[in-house]
Amino acid sequence: MPKILIVEDDPAVRGVVEIALNREGMTTLTAGDGEEALRRLNSSDGTVDLVILDVMLPGMDGVSVCREIRAGGESSDVPIIMLTARDDETSVVVGLEVGADDYITKPFSPRQLVSRVRALLRRRRLDATVASGEPRKIEFPGLEIDLLRRQVRAWGTLVELTAKEYEILVLLAAHPGRVYDREQIMRHLWNGDFFGEARAADVHVQHIRKKIENDPKNPRYVQTVRGMGYRFAEL
């Protein structure tokens, strides 16, 4: 039974989210501020499978909490969905930059949120059940993607990608020359259950380039196809 940590200072919103997840058979923990959220993650409550994190929190805000989670510890790779105001685009971009996996804008429907949670949990389960055996790799000059270990090396150096960045890189690298538009990329990440802003794909691609490209402004691997989307170079 998945355990979800809800970090939200508004009791009404927190209650709606908790009821929606409980109805889907998920266990929930709640926190009203960032400090309490970090204590919950590091406590003996057991492994948390996903965090729903409001950006606007009293004291430590959601972006800072996300940064702290990603900084290290046993819960550093837990999936994070950020809740943000509809007109707060800056927080969305910053949240993705510090490691959030997805975001959803308020007001939102409980059904939409549950769908996002299911998609992230489903992908996490798939990641945990990769077939054993010899490592399967996608290799290009200067770049190696180990599909079994979910590791990426650029010019011999291990690169730390978020779960979403890794999935996008594998999608593109597995089909060199094929163009994917933003909507296709985001639907791939959510197994078709995507309702947000497709331009979030741009943020993920920018991060990938910073991590694997020698010159991110003139990318060798992940290329922009103007007016269409992105493709992996045929090397």
Secondary structure, 3 states (H helix, E strand, C coil): CCEEEEECCCHHHHHHHHHHHHHCCCEEEEECCHHHHHHHHHCCCCCCCEEEEECCCCCCCHHHHHHHHHCCCCCCCCCEEEEEECCCHHHHHHHHHCCCCEEEEECCCHHHHHHHHHHHHHHHHHHHCCCCCCCCEEEECCEEEECCCCEEEECCEEECCCHHHHHHHHHHHCCCCCCECHHHHHHHHCCCCCCCCCCHHHHHHHHHHHHHCCCCCCCCCEEEECCCEEEECCC
